[in-house]
Amino acid sequence: MSRVCELTGKKAMVGNNVSHALNRTKRKFDVNLIKKRFYIPEEDKWITLKISTSALKDINKRGISAVLKEAREKGFLKK
């Protein structure tokens, strides 16, 4: 499975390492992902998602149901 957040669609970015002499070499900025289980009371089931930590903060603030609904509307989450 790729390193992409299932709720926000965040994925790795490409940038440069810059040395003191301003030499530039390519590097990758990976997303801070975690695998987490959530209980959805409306559907009475548990789901496991691979999400970014910023998505986890959003879930803590707004609730899992609202975040899942928005992710489905944007097409990041199937079902």
Backbone torsions as a table, in degrees:
resi	resn	phi	psi	omega
1	MET	NA	140.5	-177.3
2	SER	-75.7	163.3	-178.6
3	ARG	-88.9	74.3	-179.8
4	VAL	-131.9	136.8	177.0
5	CYS	-69.2	129.9	-177.2
6	GLU	-75.6	-17.7	-178.2
7	LEU	-100.7	-36.6	-176.3
8	THR	-107.9	-16.3	-179.1
9	GLY	80.1	9.0	179.7
10	LYS	-64.3	139.7	176.4
11	LYS	-142.8	176.8	-174.2
12	ALA	-62.4	146.1	175.3
13	MET	-110.8	157.5	179.3
14	VAL	-110.4	138.6	179.0
15	GLY	-151.1	-157.3	-177.4
16	ASN	-125.9	143.0	161.2
17	ASN	-83.3	132.8	-179.7
18	VAL	-119.4	117.6	-179.0
19	SER	-80.8	175.3	178.2
20	HIS	-61.4	-31.3	178.4
21	ALA	-86.5	10.9	179.3
22	LEU	64.2	24.2	170.5
23	ASN	-73.8	139.4	-177.1
24	ARG	-117.0	129.5	173.8
25	THR	-128.9	145.5	-176.8
26	LYS	-66.6	145.0	174.7
27	ARG	-147.9	170.0	-178.0
28	LYS	-120.8	134.2	174.5
29	PHE	-99.8	102.3	-179.1
30	ASP	-77.8	157.6	177.7
31	VAL	-82.2	144.3	177.7
32	ASN	-82.6	92.8	-175.1
33	LEU	-104.3	147.3	173.0
34	ILE	-134.6	154.5	175.7
35	LYS	-102.7	123.7	-172.0
36	LYS	-141.1	143.1	176.0
37	ARG	-97.4	138.9	178.2
38	PHE	-129.4	143.4	174.0
39	TYR	-97.5	129.4	179.0
40	ILE	-109.1	106.2	-175.3
41	PRO	-66.3	-32.1	-179.2
42	GLU	-63.5	-38.3	-179.1
43	GLU	-98.3	-5.8	179.8
44	ASP	53.6	50.2	178.2
45	LYS	-152.4	163.9	176.7
46	TRP	-100.1	142.2	172.9
47	ILE	-129.9	149.6	176.6
48	THR	-109.8	127.6	-178.5
49	LEU	-126.6	147.7	170.3
50	LYS	-101.4	106.9	-171.8
51	ILE	-127.0	159.6	174.5
52	SER	-79.6	159.1	-179.4
53	THR	-67.4	-27.8	175.9
54	SER	-69.4	-32.3	175.2
55	ALA	-68.8	-34.9	177.2
56	LEU	-64.1	-40.6	175.8
57	LYS	-61.9	-39.3	179.3
58	ASP	-65.3	-39.8	177.7
59	ILE	-64.5	-42.6	178.5
60	ASN	-62.9	-31.9	-177.7
61	LYS	-82.8	-48.2	-171.9
62	ARG	-101.4	-22.3	-178.1
63	GLY	103.4	149.3	-175.6
64	ILE	-65.9	-36.7	-176.9
65	SER	-64.2	-44.1	-178.9
66	ALA	-67.3	-39.5	-179.0
67	VAL	-69.5	-40.8	177.6
68	LEU	-63.6	-40.6	179.7
69	LYS	-61.9	-44.3	180.0
70	GLU	-66.5	-39.1	179.5
71	ALA	-65.2	-37.7	178.0
72	ARG	-68.1	-38.0	177.6
73	GLU	-64.4	-37.8	180.0
74	LYS	-81.2	-10.2	176.4
75	GLY	88.2	11.2	179.0
76	PHE	-78.9	-29.8	-175.4
77	LEU	-117.5	132.5	179.7
78	LYS	-80.8	167.0	178.1
79	LYS	90.8	NA	NA
